[in-house]
């Protein structure tokens, strides 16, 4: 019944992060016209880290 | 711009999560207090982030990037002058009365403090305004996605509105607030990379300063006279008009925002809600304004690979700043996150409007004037029906906007007149116990009339002066700020004069509603310290971008 909001937030960002990292690895040469780096990989890693830390925080407070 | 399958997948995952949150919360909604006020049980960090997110609509993201390209870093005045001081004030000084009075809405506070007619004046104008502004932002969203991605206007608007409708019907204000927090993180984390890669491309802040005219990269140096800066506003009009009247009028009285703090779990959490919200609010200009500055800098540099689109009339189409920057800097994948973030910003703004509208309609108009004394289950049902009707009226307004753009401009203008004097009423109501209901009502009426009259007698960029032209402003922004200053002053003075001429209310009736007759809340959670930290960061930002 009670919803710890950190779970859905963590899950969604972990999913986005994992998707982007996967896409960045499988499409390593994909670039936007003006961005010279593999943005999917780097931004994906940040989103993944944020999502996972939200999940960890939520789990820690439950115990 | 076309989206890849991964972009659609990201958008679909986001939709699943917001709907899932509404579904999860559905069984908690057993009473109208839960549906409209989340049972006053929202934790501080959630209330604080929802407070920012409800204000962070798609028009803000797109509009602030456009202003960044047009006016430069001065646009940050809308945050650092035009929001933060008022947010500190409402948290430290006004929340004790809002939360402590146990009013269920801002208009209801006016009823408790003043009288029925003042409440009704505020409730009706607020209800009309929220419905139309959510219609206008729906229109903006539909146009944006139509232009950008070639989606059908109707499909886009129906999809977005439908999802907001479903999660609010299921989970009430709590679903709206929880989703606003999710949306807040998505907007920040999904759009911040754009600011980072774009500013890097332009050579950092130093590179931007080099590429742009000096008045585009300093906040205060060119504000001595209105003629010296691209906004056409001088420092006094900025600080008094935007920083005081408009900003305090919005952040301290708009129920859309106050509702988030009223839903907090305790007085101490309610007071700190706007203070906690001030931290992310200070950071948002970097995300939404800097891409605009980069856009104009790259447009001016030949061969940079980016140019702002032009309108047919040969002027820059500033509204396209943000979407075109996304398209140039985000590859497929990240682009999905960026587009989803824009969709999220639209939904957070719209859900804010809808939840505020259904509460004011149900409590302040329906329960007061149409059917008083019915059971709670009845009002809960009315709240749900109102949610549907509110969204339908907004949809209607969005379609009217596609046909008659001028009607929307006119409505926004009229709402501006009604809003401008509001803060004077609340300030006197909360801090001067001699202020009376007649004073408040006639003050508001006079302030609104004063605003309309100022608009009718002054001209700016061809706008206004429908009665006579007595004065000409260098820009409509300066005109708006001065209209607000006149309206506020008129309301302030008329309220005082009429109050002194009418019978005062006995003190016993105003316990907990006005300064001097209210027990000071204990300062648990150190709100003053929190406000001090915000103020210090605020000064540092103004100094750095001076």
Interface residues (C-beta under 8 A of the other chain):
Chain A: X1 X3 X5 X8 X9 X11 X12 X13 X15 X16 X19 X20 X23 X24 X27 X30 X31 X32 X33 X34 X35 X37 X39 X40 X43 X44 X46 X47 X50
Chain B: X6 X9 X10 X13 X14 X17 X20 X21 X24 X25 X27 X28 X46 X178 X181 X182 X185 X186 X189 X193 X197 X198 X201 X305 X306 X327 X328 X329 X330 X331 X332 X333 X334 X335 X337
